[in-house]
Amino acid sequence: MHLKPTLKSNMNHFFDPTNQPNSNVTMGLITLQPGEKHPKQGYSYHKQDEFSYIISGLAHTILENGEDILGKAGDAQLIEKNEGHINYNDSKEPAVVVWFLVERKEEK
């Protein structure tokens, strides 16, 4: 399978609806440099659940309710759909995080 990043930045989409058949899943990788915050202003929101896994470094996730979740290499997180959040790195080393957006199947 050929990986085709779709963004020119330190955040890359590996799989999204443009390069794989499952439109319910998006996968990417972000490298947060020391002192970097994403997004730079406001909160990030998704219509899907976001699962993340920290490959290396330390990364904070600040939820809209003020909760600060510190993740280190080997930790995984779930941010539920529509939950505002910010990611930042306050360490001296880059933080590398793999993330997945997965559409929640609603029960009938």
C-alpha angles and dihedrals in degrees: 000000000000115000112219116187110215100195129063100220143069087292114073130185110219097180128017136142091285097063109026135042101244108083090183095070132061122178130189149148130238128192112202110200120214108290093012122138126193121233095025091215132022126353133306117237130188133189087219134059111266119219118188136184123196111224097181140352130018126296131181124213113201113197122210089252089062098257111146114208115191114204127190133189109304096024123121129202139192121209109188121230116280092015109135114230145165126205122208142166118219095170130095095247131066117263116220116200131179113208136189129196109205123183111232114237106230116225117239 
